[in-house]
Amino acid sequence: MFYDIIKSLHIVAVISWMVGLLYLPRIFVYHSMDDTTDETSNVFKLMEKRLFYFIMYPSALIVWITGIYMAYVLGLYGWLVLKFFFVIVLTLYHINLGRYLKDFKNDNNRSKTRFFRIINEVPFLIMFIILILVIIKPDF
């Protein structure tokens, strides 16, 4: 039963983290538009900060803690190792979003709207791969 509670917590944290990984770049798209006023920029900065530090960061930590626990209980399989690789990629993506967050905070963003539209697709593709691995559990 304890394992099921941890697994449920893991799923909720994954959903929360993925929402942030998908939504933060979308906010960056609007924040990077040329017609953004100072007042609007300040609203975006607040939204970005709260999303990153109060939702994404704690969710990512919970994903890692619960994921490592479940791997310890289940044992390591080839598909699970590959899943961990993609979770590491998502974590690096998360950290990189933090760099863009700091650039916006300091009014130092140099990236264009189109760039943020493109990188916004990255977490979806990785999430799709992870989901396939978890459901199919291919034997490597």
C-alpha positions, 0 to 999 in steps of 0.5 A: 500500500505504501508503494501505491501512495508513492506511485500516486504522489509520483504521478501527481508530481509528474503532471504538475511538473509537465504542466509547468514545463509546457506552460512556462515557455508559452509565457516566455513567448508572450513575454518576449513579444516586442509590444510588451509594456513594462507593466505587462512585463512585470506581470509576466515576471511574477507569473514566471517566478511563481510557476517556476519556484512554487510549482515546477521546482517542488514537483521536479524534486518529488518526481525524482525522490519518488522515482528513485524510491520506486526504482529501488523497490522494482529494480532496474530494467532497461526501459527504466534506465532509458526513462531515467535518461529522458527524465535527466534530459527534462531536468536539464531542460528545466534548469535551462528554463531557469536561465531564461527566467533570470534573463527576463527578470533582469530585462536581459532576454535576447531570445525571440518569440519564435525560439520559445515557440520551438522549445515549447515542443521539447517537453511534449516529445520527451513526455511522449517517449517516456509514456511509451516506455512506461506503458510498453516496458520494452525488454532491452 
